[in-house]
């Protein structure tokens, strides 16, 4: 008879927890993921799980699968309306001893309906309660555009004509200063920005006392954001790429003259040569460019595959071929103006200015 696989006993605070060998191995896998050192010295895993467009029940399954695979970086947002589900899964894992809080890196974001200094602390408390955490590792301003919701759940407020309800008095500098106070009281270990353009970043840098630790923006082979990345490199602000495989569910909305990025012949040819999936090639491409990536999937196999990108390297020739796919501004998918009428009228709408 085969010997039973032993459990592994690990310390967690003042208790000793028995975990399965599988859980132990998943922790080993997570520890093998490279980190990016943030400006405040904290470490952020270079790959994380995106949680956009995952309804709560699906989110529970997706996150459990990802944690089993070794993901320890979770990217959340109040806007996604699934933080409660994420919190339930994290509490289950933390209470069982299968994971320790210091192993996790949890990012979440201030919603546009709270882009006011007076609302920052309240929403942070609300989100910590949903996530069932004492702190988040990174808190971002989700978008520089401010909106006026009827209540805290009205995350995309629209008027009778279908136009978003704008807060035209958005003061990004004061919002960021309120974010700094979250670091002071320990509710956020680091703070940063998302969907900001270069000029907006420079404005924050002029007034901040705590430097932004991260910029999260759309980056993929069709939209490589080279100029914006240069600004971040100049100021030593790490970039986190969302939609790293170009959101195949929506690509054709704007790129009717091009194949879906996952089906681009350059990508599929490199994938075939290396025995990898096209998604793995695209994720590895951004990692080799020095970016953090947060691929999103609800499929268990793809969740696993997206995490398995550290056992191969793209050659200089492969990298050059992928860099040649850049479409510049025309490759941008997430411009929001079509789905959310009137948003471009906000003075802080970021996308007309790439720099």
Residue frames relative to the residue before (quaternion, step in Angstrom):
aa qw qx qy qz dx dy dz
X 1.0000 0.0000 0.0000 0.0000 0.00 0.00 0.00
X 0.4812 -0.6724 0.4779 0.2966 3.55 -0.96 0.90
X 0.5143 -0.6406 0.4744 0.3165 3.52 -1.07 0.72
X 0.5123 -0.6325 0.4814 0.3252 3.58 -1.07 0.72
X 0.4859 -0.6464 0.4975 0.3138 3.54 -1.06 0.76
X 0.4019 -0.7507 0.4639 0.2443 3.61 -0.63 1.03
X 0.4463 -0.6217 0.5599 0.3175 3.50 -1.31 0.40
X 0.3388 -0.7145 0.5768 0.2050 3.54 -1.33 0.33
X 0.2543 -0.7729 0.5659 0.1329 3.57 -0.82 0.98
X 0.0022 -0.8071 0.5884 -0.0481 3.55 -0.70 1.14
X 0.4459 -0.6697 0.5105 0.3034 3.60 -1.07 0.62
X 0.0254 0.7606 -0.6488 0.0028 3.55 -1.14 0.67
X 0.7914 -0.1316 0.0060 0.5970 3.56 -0.25 1.35
X 0.8060 -0.2506 0.1880 0.5022 3.58 -0.75 -1.01
X 0.6549 0.5124 -0.3075 0.4625 3.59 1.29 -0.05
X 0.3174 -0.6897 0.6019 0.2476 3.52 -1.34 0.22
X 0.1306 -0.8070 0.5746 0.0402 3.55 -0.77 1.04
X 0.2884 -0.7191 0.6053 0.1827 3.55 -1.09 0.77
X 0.0187 -0.7941 0.6071 -0.0213 3.56 -0.72 1.08
X 0.5759 -0.5906 0.4323 0.3641 3.56 -1.20 0.48
X 0.6237 -0.5293 0.4115 0.4018 3.54 -1.24 0.39
X 0.6033 0.5659 -0.3556 0.4351 3.60 1.09 -0.68
X 0.6580 0.4935 -0.3032 0.4811 3.56 0.99 -0.85
X 0.6230 0.5410 -0.3327 0.4567 3.55 1.02 -0.80
X 0.6766 0.4889 -0.2912 0.4673 3.57 0.96 -0.90
X 0.6244 0.5236 -0.3511 0.4612 3.59 1.05 -0.67
X 0.6196 0.5208 -0.3440 0.4760 3.58 1.11 -0.64
X 0.6217 0.5319 -0.3383 0.4649 3.55 1.03 -0.76
X 0.6458 0.5161 -0.3173 0.4648 3.58 1.01 -0.87
X 0.6482 0.5176 -0.3173 0.4596 3.57 0.95 -0.87
X 0.6588 0.5145 -0.3079 0.4544 3.57 0.98 -0.84
X 0.6354 0.5417 -0.3307 0.4398 3.59 1.19 -0.48
X 0.5379 0.6206 -0.4053 0.4015 3.60 1.25 -0.27
X 0.4505 -0.6933 0.4799 0.2933 3.63 -0.75 0.94
X 0.3116 -0.7329 0.5765 0.1824 3.53 -1.22 0.59
X 0.2689 -0.6827 0.6429 0.2197 3.51 -1.36 0.34
X 0.3326 -0.7439 0.5450 0.1973 3.58 -0.80 0.99
X 0.3265 -0.7605 0.5369 0.1635 3.55 -0.70 1.14
X 0.6941 -0.4907 0.3183 0.4198 3.61 -1.19 0.36
X 0.6911 0.4575 -0.2883 0.4796 3.60 1.14 -0.54
X 0.6149 -0.5899 0.3263 0.4092 3.57 1.31 0.15
X 0.5575 0.5963 -0.4015 0.4153 3.61 1.22 -0.22
X 0.4009 -0.7337 0.5090 0.2046 3.55 -1.18 0.61
X 0.1467 -0.7830 0.6036 0.0332 3.54 -0.96 1.01
X 0.4379 -0.6963 0.4900 0.2886 3.65 -0.63 1.02
X 0.5066 -0.7060 0.4134 0.2719 3.56 -0.86 0.97
X 0.7561 0.2211 -0.1809 0.5888 3.58 1.24 -0.19
X 0.0097 -0.8010 0.5978 -0.0301 3.52 -1.01 0.88
X 0.5312 -0.6149 0.4855 0.3225 3.53 -1.36 0.05
X 0.2897 -0.7330 0.5914 0.1701 3.55 -0.79 1.05
X 0.1898 -0.8169 0.5396 0.0745 3.60 -0.99 0.81
X 0.3602 0.7441 -0.4853 0.2848 3.61 1.25 0.27
X 0.8557 0.1369 -0.1220 0.4838 3.56 -1.15 0.81
X 0.5272 0.5640 -0.4561 0.4427 3.59 1.04 0.78
X 0.3148 -0.7540 0.5409 0.1995 3.62 -0.40 1.15
X 0.7308 -0.4999 0.2338 0.4018 3.60 -1.11 0.66
X 0.7036 0.4576 -0.3069 0.4488 3.63 0.70 -0.93
X 0.6364 0.5047 -0.3197 0.4879 3.57 1.03 -0.78
X 0.6262 0.5660 -0.3367 0.4174 3.56 0.99 -0.85
X 0.6229 0.5471 -0.3474 0.4383 3.59 0.98 -0.77
X 0.6788 0.4797 -0.2876 0.4758 3.58 0.92 -0.90
X 0.6518 0.5274 -0.3092 0.4486 3.55 0.94 -0.95
X 0.7013 0.4693 -0.2848 0.4548 3.59 0.79 -0.98
X 0.6272 0.5277 -0.3440 0.4581 3.60 0.97 -0.75
X 0.6425 0.5151 -0.3133 0.4729 3.57 0.99 -0.85
X 0.6749 0.5081 -0.2987 0.4440 3.56 0.88 -0.95
X 0.6542 0.5025 -0.3195 0.4663 3.59 0.94 -0.82
X 0.6236 0.5300 -0.3352 0.4667 3.59 1.04 -0.74
X 0.6703 0.5048 -0.2916 0.4592 3.58 1.06 -0.76
X 0.6219 -0.5567 0.3454 0.4289 3.58 1.20 -0.43
X 0.4157 0.6827 -0.4967 0.3383 3.61 1.21 0.04
X 0.0407 -0.7931 0.6074 0.0197 3.54 -1.04 0.84
X 0.6426 0.4533 -0.3044 0.5375 3.57 1.33 -0.07
X 0.0291 -0.7998 0.5985 -0.0353 3.58 -0.63 1.19
X 0.1765 -0.7878 0.5850 0.0775 3.55 -0.82 1.05
X 0.0007 -0.8178 0.5711 -0.0704 3.57 -0.46 1.26
X 0.0579 -0.7771 0.6231 0.0667 3.55 -1.36 -0.04
X 0.5508 -0.5957 0.4640 0.3556 3.57 -1.10 0.67
X 0.6032 0.5998 -0.3377 0.4030 3.56 1.06 -0.80
X 0.6702 0.5261 -0.3053 0.4252 3.60 1.06 -0.72
X 0.3027 -0.8084 0.4637 0.1995 3.58 1.32 -0.23
X 0.6245 0.5114 -0.3680 0.4615 3.60 0.99 0.79
X 0.3281 0.7678 -0.4979 0.2344 3.62 1.19 0.32
X 0.6015 0.5677 -0.3646 0.4277 3.60 1.07 -0.62
X 0.6570 0.4978 -0.3020 0.4790 3.57 0.99 -0.83
X 0.6239 0.5246 -0.3336 0.4735 3.57 1.02 -0.79
X 0.6563 0.5284 -0.3057 0.4435 3.56 0.94 -0.88
X 0.6354 0.5331 -0.3336 0.4481 3.59 0.99 -0.78
X 0.6762 0.4806 -0.2975 0.4725 3.58 0.93 -0.89
X 0.6580 0.5082 -0.3214 0.4534 3.59 0.88 -0.87
X 0.6431 0.5160 -0.3313 0.4587 3.60 0.94 -0.81
X 0.6383 0.5315 -0.3287 0.4495 3.58 0.96 -0.84
X 0.6886 0.4722 -0.2779 0.4750 3.57 0.91 -0.91
X 0.6708 0.4936 -0.3045 0.4623 3.58 0.94 -0.83
X 0.6766 0.4981 -0.2994 0.4522 3.60 0.90 -0.90
X 0.6871 0.4843 -0.2826 0.4620 3.58 1.07 -0.70
X 0.4773 -0.6832 0.4321 0.3444 3.58 1.23 -0.27
X 0.4422 0.6996 -0.4606 0.3207 3.58 1.26 0.15
X 0.7792 0.0905 -0.0561 0.6177 3.54 1.24 -0.35
X 0.2985 -0.7293 0.5846 0.1929 3.56 -1.18 0.57
X 0.6193 -0.5778 0.3672 0.3844 3.59 -1.04 0.72
X 0.6742 0.5113 -0.3153 0.4296 3.59 0.94 -0.79
X 0.5877 0.5589 -0.3746 0.4493 3.59 1.25 -0.19
X 0.6714 0.5165 -0.2877 0.4469 3.57 1.18 -0.54
X 0.0937 -0.7309 0.6678 0.1050 3.51 -1.29 0.50
X 0.0257 -0.8264 0.5603 -0.0505 3.56 -0.28 1.32
X 0.1113 -0.7680 0.6302 0.0267 3.52 -0.81 1.14
X 0.1168 0.7530 -0.6475 0.0064 3.55 -1.13 0.62
X 0.3802 -0.7649 0.5037 0.1287 3.53 -1.32 0.34
X 0.4875 -0.6291 0.5343 0.2849 3.50 -1.21 0.74
X 0.3787 -0.7482 0.4876 0.2429 3.63 -0.69 0.99
X 0.6517 -0.5371 0.3764 0.3810 3.56 -1.25 0.43
X 0.6298 0.5296 -0.3445 0.4519 3.61 1.12 -0.54
X 0.7119 0.3904 -0.2496 0.5277 3.59 1.29 -0.08
X 0.3738 0.7354 -0.4880 0.2852 3.59 1.15 0.50
X 0.5072 0.5590 -0.4684 0.4592 3.51 0.70 1.24
X 0.5833 -0.6160 0.3950 0.3526 3.57 -0.91 0.88
X 0.6703 0.5282 -0.3049 0.4227 3.58 0.97 -0.84
X 0.7083 0.4690 -0.2579 0.4603 3.61 1.18 -0.45
X 0.4943 0.7092 -0.4176 0.2797 3.59 1.19 -0.42
X 0.7075 0.4594 -0.2819 0.4571 3.61 0.69 -1.02
X 0.6412 0.5357 -0.3284 0.4405 3.58 0.99 -0.82
X 0.6921 0.4571 -0.2897 0.4777 3.57 0.89 -0.84
X 0.5929 0.5463 -0.3810 0.4526 3.59 1.05 -0.61
X 0.6580 0.5020 -0.3096 0.4682 3.60 0.91 -0.88
X 0.6432 0.5268 -0.3156 0.4574 3.57 0.98 -0.86
X 0.6935 0.4739 -0.2747 0.4679 3.58 0.94 -0.91
X 0.6205 0.5229 -0.3490 0.4688 3.60 1.03 -0.67
X 0.6298 0.5239 -0.3319 0.4676 3.57 1.04 -0.74
X 0.6542 0.5047 -0.3101 0.4702 3.60 0.96 -0.85
X 0.7227 0.4361 -0.2358 0.4816 3.58 0.93 -0.92
X 0.3030 -0.7814 0.4817 0.2560 3.57 1.33 -0.29
X 0.4970 0.6191 -0.4289 0.4310 3.52 0.99 0.99
X 0.4806 -0.6508 0.5054 0.3001 3.56 -1.27 0.43
X 0.7903 0.0133 0.0081 0.6126 3.56 1.22 -0.49
X 0.2846 -0.6915 0.6162 0.2470 3.54 -1.32 0.22
X 0.5337 -0.6479 0.4440 0.3133 3.54 -1.15 0.59
X 0.7939 0.0225 0.0097 0.6075 3.57 1.17 -0.60
X 0.0669 -0.7824 0.6191 0.0092 3.57 -0.90 0.99
X 0.1253 -0.8242 0.5521 0.0113 3.55 -0.68 1.14
X 0.4143 -0.5876 0.6104 0.3324 3.54 -1.30 0.40
X 0.4085 -0.7738 0.4205 0.2400 3.59 -0.35 1.24
X 0.7828 -0.0979 0.1109 0.6044 3.56 0.97 -0.85
X 0.5175 -0.6772 0.4160 0.3170 3.63 -0.93 0.73
X 0.5804 0.5800 -0.3806 0.4264 3.62 1.19 -0.30
X 0.2441 -0.7718 0.5716 0.1339 3.59 -0.91 0.92
X 0.1232 -0.7871 0.6023 0.0511 3.57 -1.05 0.81
X 0.3251 -0.7232 0.5752 0.2013 3.55 -1.30 0.40
X 0.1188 -0.8105 0.5722 0.0390 3.57 -0.37 1.22
X 0.5578 -0.5958 0.4558 0.3552 3.57 -1.20 0.48
X 0.7748 -0.0384 0.0428 0.6295 3.56 1.21 -0.64
X 0.7329 -0.4524 0.2813 0.4231 3.57 -1.27 0.08
X 0.6879 0.4608 -0.2896 0.4803 3.61 1.19 -0.36
X 0.5659 0.5813 -0.3830 0.4417 3.58 1.28 -0.07
X 0.0072 -0.8803 0.4742 -0.0139 3.55 0.66 1.18
X 0.7520 0.2076 -0.1547 0.6061 3.59 1.24 -0.41
X 0.0487 -0.8490 0.5256 0.0229 3.63 0.49 1.13
X 0.0183 -0.7891 0.6139 -0.0081 3.58 -0.95 0.91
X 0.4332 -0.6827 0.5235 0.2686 3.55 -1.21 0.58
X 0.7586 -0.3962 0.2646 0.4445 3.56 -1.31 -0.08
X 0.6865 0.4612 -0.2769 0.4892 3.59 1.20 -0.40
X 0.5757 -0.6205 0.3661 0.3867 3.57 1.29 0.09
X 0.5156 0.6240 -0.4253 0.4049 3.58 1.27 0.22
X 0.5118 -0.6275 0.4773 0.3413 3.58 -1.03 0.72
X 0.4184 -0.6986 0.5250 0.2476 3.55 -1.10 0.76
X 0.1952 -0.8379 0.5060 0.0622 3.55 -0.22 1.31
X 0.2572 -0.6781 0.6577 0.2036 3.51 -1.29 0.55
X 0.1974 -0.8398 0.4984 0.0861 3.55 -0.07 1.28
X 0.6427 0.5176 -0.3215 0.4644 3.59 1.29 -0.04
X 0.2439 0.7980 -0.5164 0.1925 3.60 1.21 0.40
X 0.0845 -0.7794 0.6208 0.0022 3.56 -0.85 1.08
X 0.2594 -0.8221 0.4870 0.1401 3.57 0.02 1.31
X 0.6261 0.5521 -0.3497 0.4253 3.56 1.00 -0.75
X 0.6905 0.4582 -0.2934 0.4767 3.60 0.90 -0.85
X 0.5943 0.5464 -0.3656 0.4633 3.59 1.10 -0.62
X 0.6763 0.4912 -0.3058 0.4558 3.58 0.88 -0.89
X 0.6316 0.5251 -0.3426 0.4560 3.59 0.99 -0.73
X 0.6305 0.5064 -0.3325 0.4852 3.58 1.10 -0.64
X 0.6004 0.5431 -0.3519 0.4699 3.58 1.13 -0.59
X 0.6168 0.5568 -0.3465 0.4353 3.59 1.02 -0.77
X 0.6264 0.5455 -0.3386 0.4421 3.57 1.06 -0.68
X 0.5895 0.5611 -0.3676 0.4501 3.60 1.17 -0.48
X 0.6223 0.5070 -0.3335 0.4944 3.57 1.13 -0.62
X 0.6267 0.5611 -0.3316 0.4271 3.57 0.97 -0.87
X 0.7661 0.3562 -0.1968 0.4975 3.59 0.95 -0.86
X 0.5729 -0.6601 0.3473 0.3397 3.60 1.28 0.21
X 0.4939 0.6706 -0.4380 0.3383 3.61 1.18 0.16
X 0.7455 0.1461 -0.1279 0.6376 3.56 1.29 -0.34
X 0.3658 -0.7421 0.5166 0.2205 3.57 -0.79 0.98
X 0.7815 0.0218 -0.0016 0.6236 3.57 1.20 -0.54
X 0.1811 -0.7728 0.5993 0.1038 3.56 -1.25 0.49
X 0.0456 0.8115 -0.5806 0.0476 3.53 -1.19 0.47
X 0.5431 -0.6275 0.4902 0.2665 3.51 -1.39 -0.28
X 0.0686 -0.7743 0.6256 0.0667 3.54 -1.27 0.42
X 0.8444 0.1209 -0.1309 0.5051 3.56 -1.03 0.89
X 0.4159 0.6761 -0.4910 0.3589 3.59 1.10 0.64
X 0.3502 -0.7023 0.5635 0.2581 3.57 -1.12 0.57
X 0.7483 -0.4427 0.2641 0.4174 3.55 -1.29 0.22
X 0.6609 0.5066 -0.3170 0.4540 3.58 0.95 -0.82
X 0.6447 0.5108 -0.3219 0.4688 3.57 1.02 -0.73
X 0.6172 0.5342 -0.3377 0.4687 3.59 1.06 -0.74
X 0.6584 0.5120 -0.3094 0.4569 3.58 0.90 -0.92
X 0.6254 0.5368 -0.3384 0.4540 3.60 1.03 -0.72
X 0.6572 0.4979 -0.3124 0.4719 3.58 0.94 -0.86
X 0.6525 0.5309 -0.3185 0.4371 3.57 0.94 -0.85
X 0.6335 0.5452 -0.3339 0.4359 3.61 1.11 -0.58
X 0.7843 0.3419 -0.1719 0.4883 3.60 1.07 -0.64
X 0.5917 0.6294 -0.3700 0.3420 3.59 1.15 -0.43
X 0.2573 -0.7104 0.6209 0.2088 3.53 -1.31 0.40
X 0.7062 0.2742 -0.2206 0.6144 3.58 1.33 -0.26
X 0.3870 -0.7620 0.4763 0.2067 3.53 -0.43 1.23
X 0.5445 -0.5928 0.4660 0.3672 3.62 -1.02 0.67
X 0.3338 -0.7730 0.5130 0.1672 3.55 -0.82 1.01
X 0.8110 0.0699 0.0034 0.5809 3.57 1.19 -0.38
X 0.1288 -0.7195 0.6703 0.1280 3.51 -1.32 0.51
X 0.1150 -0.7839 0.6074 0.0584 3.56 -0.74 1.06
X 0.1306 0.7854 -0.5869 0.1472 3.56 -0.69 1.16
X 0.6119 -0.5238 0.4368 0.4005 3.53 -1.32 0.22
X 0.1718 0.7551 -0.6201 0.1257 3.58 -0.80 1.06
X 0.2185 0.7262 -0.6338 0.1521 3.54 -0.99 0.94
X 0.7455 -0.4360 0.2499 0.4378 3.58 -1.23 0.19
X 0.6689 0.4797 -0.3026 0.4805 3.61 1.12 -0.54
X 0.7826 0.1578 -0.0732 0.5978 3.61 1.20 -0.46
X 0.0339 -0.8889 0.4561 -0.0263 3.54 0.35 1.31
X 0.3157 -0.8074 0.4706 0.1642 3.61 1.26 0.01
X 0.1145 0.8547 -0.5020 0.0653 3.59 0.99 0.76
X 0.6715 0.4970 -0.3116 0.4527 3.60 0.88 -0.88
X 0.6625 0.4958 -0.3049 0.4716 3.58 0.95 -0.86
X 0.6422 0.5173 -0.3217 0.4653 3.58 1.01 -0.78
X 0.6184 0.5391 -0.3480 0.4537 3.59 1.07 -0.64
X 0.6242 0.5235 -0.3372 0.4719 3.58 1.03 -0.75
X 0.6718 0.4898 -0.2988 0.4685 3.56 0.93 -0.90
X 0.6263 0.5306 -0.3327 0.4643 3.57 1.04 -0.75
X 0.6205 0.5566 -0.3290 0.4438 3.57 1.00 -0.85
X 0.7696 0.3318 -0.1693 0.5186 3.57 0.99 -0.88
X 0.4267 -0.7330 0.4339 0.3040 3.58 1.32 0.20
X 0.3844 0.6737 -0.5160 0.3636 3.55 0.88 1.06
X 0.3590 -0.7445 0.5141 0.2292 3.64 -0.47 1.10
X 0.3031 -0.7461 0.5714 0.1580 3.54 -1.14 0.76
X 0.1560 -0.7534 0.6330 0.0854 3.54 -1.03 0.89
X 0.2663 -0.7958 0.5319 0.1131 3.56 -0.70 1.14
X 0.1116 -0.7507 0.6439 0.0962 3.56 -0.77 1.01
X 0.7878 0.2283 -0.2471 0.5159 3.57 -1.25 0.58
X 0.1230 0.8530 -0.5029 0.0670 3.64 0.90 0.82
X 0.7193 0.3434 -0.2565 0.5467 3.61 1.21 -0.29
X 0.5631 -0.6731 0.3406 0.3376 3.56 1.27 0.58
X 0.5118 -0.7054 0.4174 0.2573 3.57 0.95 0.97
X 0.1290 -0.8569 0.4916 0.0856 3.61 0.51 1.13
X 0.5900 0.5891 -0.3717 0.4084 3.59 1.15 -0.45
X 0.8029 0.2655 -0.1435 0.5141 3.62 1.15 -0.38
X 0.3726 0.7741 -0.4652 0.2135 3.60 1.25 -0.07
X 0.6926 0.5080 -0.3057 0.4108 3.58 0.79 -0.94
X 0.4800 0.6644 -0.4438 0.3622 3.60 1.22 -0.20
X 0.8245 0.1986 -0.0793 0.5239 3.58 0.99 -0.79
X 0.7528 0.3747 -0.2035 0.5015 3.59 1.14 -0.44
X 0.0736 0.8472 -0.5217 0.0677 3.55 0.81 0.99
X 0.6616 0.4983 -0.3110 0.4661 3.59 1.21 -0.36
X 0.7339 0.3639 -0.2127 0.5327 3.59 1.27 -0.03
X 0.5244 -0.6009 0.4777 0.3684 3.57 -1.17 0.43
X 0.6249 -0.4708 0.4414 0.4393 3.54 -1.26 0.32
X 0.5957 -0.6239 0.3618 0.3536 3.58 -0.86 0.94
X 0.6379 0.5346 -0.3271 0.4476 3.59 1.01 -0.77
X 0.7349 0.3887 -0.2190 0.5107 3.58 1.21 -0.48
X 0.3771 0.7249 -0.4923 0.2999 3.58 1.26 0.17
X 0.5347 -0.6679 0.4049 0.3226 3.65 -0.76 0.95
X 0.6112 0.5427 -0.3598 0.4500 3.60 1.04 -0.67
X 0.6799 0.4882 -0.2812 0.4694 3.56 0.92 -0.95
X 0.7006 0.4725 -0.2844 0.4528 3.59 0.79 -0.97
X 0.6208 0.5397 -0.3471 0.4504 3.61 1.09 -0.64
X 0.6606 0.4837 -0.3106 0.4830 3.60 0.91 -0.88
X 0.6370 0.5359 -0.3285 0.4462 3.57 0.98 -0.84
X 0.6639 0.5030 -0.3057 0.4612 3.58 0.93 -0.87
X 0.6523 0.5240 -0.3161 0.4472 3.58 0.95 -0.86
X 0.7614 0.3774 -0.1940 0.4901 3.59 0.98 -0.83
X 0.4324 -0.7110 0.4562 0.3152 3.57 1.26 -0.11
X 0.5295 0.6039 -0.4063 0.4357 3.57 1.11 0.76
X 0.5493 -0.5764 0.4657 0.3862 3.57 -1.26 0.17
X 0.6244 -0.5274 0.4021 0.4127 3.61 -1.16 0.40
X 0.6305 0.5318 -0.3441 0.4486 3.60 0.99 -0.74
X 0.6370 0.5212 -0.3325 0.4605 3.60 0.96 -0.79
X 0.6317 0.5251 -0.3352 0.4614 3.60 1.01 -0.77
X 0.6913 0.4867 -0.2835 0.4526 3.59 0.86 -0.95
X 0.6449 0.5027 -0.3168 0.4806 3.59 1.03 -0.75
X 0.6604 0.5055 -0.3023 0.4659 3.57 0.92 -0.90
X 0.5883 0.5884 -0.3497 0.4306 3.59 1.07 -0.76
X 0.7086 0.4458 -0.2630 0.4795 3.58 0.83 -0.96
X 0.6131 0.5393 -0.3503 0.4589 3.57 1.04 -0.71
X 0.6844 0.4750 -0.2946 0.4682 3.59 0.93 -0.85
X 0.6220 0.4957 -0.3437 0.4992 3.58 1.25 -0.28
X 0.5940 -0.6241 0.3345 0.3817 3.58 1.31 0.05
X 0.5548 0.6292 -0.3867 0.3830 3.57 1.23 0.27
X 0.4509 -0.6029 0.5833 0.3049 3.50 -1.37 0.44
X 0.1359 -0.8051 0.5748 0.0548 3.60 -0.97 0.79
X 0.1005 -0.7930 0.5994 0.0423 3.57 -1.09 0.75
X 0.0553 -0.8210 0.5681 0.0111 3.61 0.40 1.18
X 0.2109 -0.7712 0.5923 0.0998 3.53 -1.18 0.71
X 0.1790 0.7536 -0.6230 0.1088 3.56 -1.04 0.83
X 0.3113 -0.7246 0.5790 0.2068 3.53 -1.26 0.52
X 0.5790 0.5851 -0.3564 0.4421 3.56 1.34 -0.04
X 0.4855 -0.7077 0.4253 0.2872 3.60 -0.62 1.13
X 0.6613 0.5087 -0.3193 0.4494 3.60 0.90 -0.84
X 0.6890 0.4679 -0.2931 0.4695 3.57 0.93 -0.86
X 0.5724 0.5636 -0.3829 0.4562 3.59 1.11 -0.59
X 0.6707 0.4850 -0.2912 0.4797 3.58 0.93 -0.90
X 0.6730 0.5085 -0.3049 0.4421 3.58 0.84 -0.98
X 0.6525 0.5370 -0.3205 0.4280 3.59 0.93 -0.85
X 0.6661 0.4950 -0.2858 0.4792 3.56 1.21 -0.54
X 0.6747 0.5047 -0.2770 0.4618 3.58 1.22 -0.50
X 0.3602 0.7478 -0.4704 0.2997 3.56 0.57 1.19
X 0.5948 0.5927 -0.3528 0.4128 3.57 1.22 0.35
X 0.6156 0.5469 -0.3506 0.4461 3.58 1.26 0.23
X 0.7451 0.2662 -0.2187 0.5711 3.58 1.22 0.40
X 0.2337 -0.7557 0.5976 0.1309 3.55 -1.30 0.37
X 0.3871 -0.6904 0.5581 0.2493 3.56 -1.05 0.75
X 0.4535 -0.6932 0.4933 0.2654 3.55 -0.92 0.91
X 0.6621 -0.4792 0.3717 0.4401 3.62 -1.21 0.25
X 0.6375 0.5260 -0.3283 0.4573 3.59 1.06 -0.73
X 0.6380 0.5137 -0.3191 0.4767 3.58 1.03 -0.81
X 0.6556 0.5177 -0.3121 0.4524 3.57 0.92 -0.90
X 0.6565 0.5109 -0.3119 0.4591 3.58 0.94 -0.87
X 0.6465 0.5216 -0.3182 0.4568 3.58 0.99 -0.83
X 0.6767 0.4776 -0.2899 0.4795 3.57 1.00 -0.79
X 0.6276 0.5270 -0.3410 0.4605 3.58 1.02 -0.71
X 0.6316 0.5546 -0.3256 0.4330 3.59 1.12 -0.65
X 0.5852 0.5930 -0.3677 0.4131 3.61 1.25 -0.21
X 0.4522 0.7241 -0.4351 0.2863 3.59 1.26 -0.28
X 0.1883 -0.7889 0.5795 0.0796 3.57 -0.88 1.01
X 0.4659 -0.6881 0.4444 0.3347 3.55 1.25 0.12
X 0.8381 -0.1701 0.1270 0.5025 3.56 -1.09 -0.73
X 0.6312 0.5452 -0.3466 0.4292 3.61 1.08 -0.59
X 0.6322 0.5343 -0.3327 0.4518 3.59 1.25 -0.23
X 0.4791 0.6760 -0.4380 0.3488 3.59 1.27 -0.09
X 0.2490 -0.7840 0.5569 0.1145 3.57 -0.93 0.95
X 0.7668 0.3583 -0.1739 0.5034 3.55 0.91 -0.97
X 0.1511 0.7920 -0.5727 0.1479 3.57 0.13 1.30
X 0.3568 -0.8088 0.4139 0.2174 3.57 1.36 -0.17
X 0.5848 0.6363 -0.3919 0.3155 3.63 1.04 -0.54
X 0.6568 0.5112 -0.3278 0.4471 3.61 1.06 -0.63
X 0.7163 0.4472 -0.2572 0.4698 3.58 0.89 -0.92
X 0.7876 0.2310 -0.1034 0.5618 3.59 1.08 -0.67
X 0.2629 -0.8308 0.4758 0.1197 3.51 0.24 1.38
X 0.8122 0.3011 -0.2275 0.4449 3.51 -1.04 0.87
X 0.4942 0.6934 -0.4266 0.3048 3.57 1.19 -0.26
X 0.6188 0.5687 -0.3450 0.4179 3.58 1.10 -0.66
X 0.5943 0.5804 -0.3646 0.4207 3.61 1.23 -0.26
X 0.5287 0.6198 -0.4223 0.3976 3.58 1.24 -0.17
X 0.5222 -0.6684 0.4238 0.3178 3.62 -0.88 0.87
X 0.7190 0.4112 -0.2579 0.4975 3.62 1.17 -0.41
X 0.3038 0.7343 -0.5461 0.2650 3.62 1.18 0.30
X 0.3221 -0.8485 0.3911 0.1525 3.60 -0.35 1.22
X 0.6850 0.6121 -0.2882 0.2702 3.55 0.99 -0.76
X 0.5516 0.5795 -0.4478 0.3993 3.65 1.04 -0.15
X 0.7312 0.3673 -0.2029 0.5378 3.57 1.24 -0.45
X 0.2252 -0.8070 0.5253 0.1489 3.65 -0.17 1.14
X 0.7453 0.3719 -0.2079 0.5128 3.57 1.15 -0.61
